[in-house]
């Protein structure tokens, strides 16, 4: 070891050498990360659809309330 070389840390010493230059565990981790992002995206769209449905229901209820009180007001004028 020359003066410029630093000793390897414990974590570097524990890492196995990848076979054939390809780290298969890293590929598996990348695949699982892609699956996690896909699942997150699916859940996000499901939440967005649910939120749109709730807002549409609230708008419908508010329009019914406005129509009821509007009709009551018009009947009161007659």
QUIFEN-V656333 format. One record per residue. PSI is psi as a letter, one per 20 degrees, with the letter a starting at -180 (999 if undefined). BURIAL is 1 if it has 24 or more other C-alpha atoms within 12 Angstrom, else 0. Layout:
psi = {PSI	PSI}
burial = {BURIAL	BURIAL}
This chain:
psi = {p	r	h	i	p	q	q	q	r	g	h	h	h	i	p	q	p	q	p	j	j	p	o	h	h	h	h	g	h	g	g	h	h	g	h	g	h	g	g	g	g	g	h	g	h	g	g	g	g	g	h	g	g	g	g	h	g	g	g	g	g	h	h	g	g	g	g	g	h	g	h	h	g	g	h	h	h	999}
burial = {0	0	0	0	0	0	0	0	0	0	0	0	0	0	0	0	0	0	0	0	0	0	0	0	0	0	0	0	0	0	0	0	0	0	0	0	0	0	0	0	0	0	0	0	0	0	0	0	0	0	0	0	0	0	0	0	0	0	0	0	0	0	0	0	0	0	0	0	0	0	0	0	0	0	0	0	0	0}
